[in-house]
Structure formats: C-alpha cells, structure tokens
Amino acid sequence: MDDEAPLLVIVDGANVVGSRPDGWWRDRRGAAERLRDRLAERGLPGRPAPVELVLVVEGAARGVASVPGVRVESAPGSGDDRIVDLTAGEPHRPRLVVTADRELRRRVTELGAEVIGPSALLH
C-alpha cells in the first residue's frame, strides 16, 4: 500500500442522493450537482486532506461536470461497475467507497477498500 498517496474516496452518487427523501427523483442531475458542490465545499468530514474525491453518477445524472476538488465520473452503464473498476484500478493506495449498497460493499471490500455509509457525508 502506498501510504504517501492521498486517500481515494469514491462516492456512489445515486446511492448517497437516494438515501434522503428530499425530492431528488424530480431532478436527478440537480441532486447530483448539489452533492458534488457539497463535497467540493466540505470534503470528507472527519478525514483530513489530502483526499481525492470522485463522484460516480449514472442514468439521468450523467454529464454532471467536475469542479475543483471533485472529479465526476459518468458511468457508461452501471454505476456500481464503474465504482468497482475505479477501486480495482488503484490497488496500491488507500481507498474508501461511500455507499449503503450491500452488494457493492461486498465487491469493493474484496478489493481491499474501506466502506462507509452515506450518512457520513450528509451530516
């Protein structure tokens, strides 16, 4: 493990946005943009910098632009598959995936990533 590399934080956008019944389903892209902006402003609560934040979006939220501090990845298919690919692609650095999806949690922990739930970002 490369302890010098910044923590890679991969956020399951659909899962985090969907964890709060705030009307996100009426504007999925807008909800993803609000999450992106919150991440850019606050970073990852409880984790000191440096971190590399990657927000994975899918479906109607595709096309959300990256901003300074948050890289947005539009999944061509399944957001979960893109998250697994990103996790697998960085085996020598610390990785943290933000999701409550049980199957995705299983897949990324098998690759050595830590997992936290959406509430860690939303408080």
C-alpha positions as CSV (number, residue, x, y, z in Angstrom):
1,M,0.0,0.0,0.0
2,D,1.3,3.4,-0.9
3,D,0.8,5.4,2.3
4,E,2.1,8.5,0.6
5,A,-0.8,8.6,-2.0
6,P,-3.8,10.6,-1.0
7,L,-6.9,8.7,0.1
8,L,-9.1,7.9,-2.9
9,V,-12.7,8.5,-1.9
10,I,-15.2,7.1,-4.4
11,V,-18.8,8.3,-3.8
12,D,-21.8,6.2,-5.1
13,G,-23.8,9.3,-6.2
14,A,-27.1,7.5,-6.8
15,N,-27.0,5.7,-3.5
16,V,-26.0,8.8,-1.5
17,V,-28.5,11.1,-3.2
18,G,-31.2,8.4,-2.8
19,S,-30.6,8.0,0.9
20,R,-32.6,11.2,1.7
21,P,-36.2,11.6,0.6
22,D,-35.8,15.3,-0.4
23,G,-37.4,15.2,-3.9
24,W,-34.2,14.1,-5.6
25,W,-36.2,12.0,-8.1
26,R,-37.7,15.1,-9.7
27,D,-34.3,16.3,-10.7
28,R,-31.6,13.6,-10.6
29,R,-29.0,15.7,-12.3
30,G,-29.6,18.7,-10.0
31,A,-29.4,16.4,-7.0
32,A,-26.0,15.1,-8.2
33,E,-24.8,18.6,-8.7
34,R,-25.8,19.6,-5.2
35,L,-23.9,16.6,-3.8
36,R,-20.9,17.4,-5.9
37,D,-20.9,21.0,-4.6
38,R,-21.3,19.9,-1.0
39,L,-18.3,17.6,-1.4
40,A,-16.3,20.4,-3.0
41,E,-17.1,22.7,-0.1
42,R,-16.8,20.3,2.8
43,G,-14.6,17.5,1.6
44,L,-14.9,14.3,3.6
45,P,-16.0,15.1,7.2
46,G,-13.6,13.6,9.7
47,R,-10.9,12.8,7.2
48,P,-8.1,15.3,6.8
49,A,-6.8,16.4,3.5
50,P,-5.4,15.4,1.2
51,V,-8.1,13.2,-0.3
52,E,-9.0,12.7,-3.9
53,L,-12.8,12.8,-4.3
54,V,-14.5,11.0,-7.2
55,L,-18.3,11.2,-7.6
56,V,-19.7,8.4,-9.8
57,V,-23.0,9.3,-11.4
58,E,-25.3,7.3,-13.7
59,G,-28.5,7.5,-15.7
60,A,-30.2,10.9,-15.7
61,A,-27.3,12.4,-13.7
62,R,-24.7,11.6,-16.4
63,G,-22.9,14.6,-17.7
64,V,-22.5,16.4,-14.4
65,A,-19.3,18.4,-14.7
66,S,-16.2,18.1,-12.5
67,V,-15.3,21.0,-10.3
68,P,-12.1,21.8,-8.4
69,G,-11.8,19.2,-5.7
70,V,-14.3,16.7,-7.1
71,R,-13.8,14.6,-10.2
72,V,-17.1,13.4,-11.6
73,E,-17.2,10.1,-13.5
74,S,-20.3,9.4,-15.6
75,A,-20.8,5.7,-15.7
76,P,-21.5,4.4,-19.2
77,G,-23.6,1.6,-17.7
78,S,-23.9,0.5,-14.1
79,G,-22.6,3.0,-11.6
80,D,-21.6,0.1,-9.3
81,D,-19.5,-1.5,-12.0
82,R,-17.7,1.8,-12.6
83,I,-17.0,2.1,-8.8
84,V,-15.6,-1.4,-8.8
85,D,-13.4,-0.6,-11.8
86,L,-12.1,2.6,-10.2
87,T,-11.4,0.7,-6.9
88,A,-9.6,-2.1,-8.7
89,G,-7.6,0.3,-10.7
90,E,-5.8,1.7,-7.7
91,P,-4.7,-1.3,-5.7
92,H,-1.6,0.3,-4.1
93,R,-3.3,3.2,-2.4
94,P,-5.9,3.6,0.3
95,R,-9.4,3.6,-1.0
96,L,-12.7,4.5,0.6
97,V,-16.1,3.9,-1.0
98,V,-19.2,5.8,0.2
99,T,-22.3,3.6,-0.3
100,A,-25.0,1.7,1.5
101,D,-25.5,-0.8,-1.3
102,R,-24.7,-4.3,0.3
103,E,-23.6,-6.0,-2.9
104,L,-21.3,-3.0,-3.9
105,R,-19.9,-3.0,-0.3
106,R,-19.0,-6.7,-0.7
107,R,-17.4,-6.2,-4.1
108,V,-15.1,-3.3,-3.1
109,T,-14.1,-4.7,0.3
110,E,-12.9,-7.8,-1.5
111,L,-10.6,-5.4,-3.4
112,G,-9.3,-4.0,-0.1
113,A,-11.3,-0.8,0.1
114,E,-12.9,0.6,3.2
115,V,-16.6,1.4,3.1
116,I,-18.7,4.0,4.9
117,G,-22.4,4.8,4.6
118,P,-24.0,7.9,3.1
119,S,-24.7,9.5,6.5
120,A,-21.0,10.2,6.9
121,L,-21.4,12.8,4.1
122,L,-24.7,14.2,4.9
123,H,-24.2,15.4,8.5
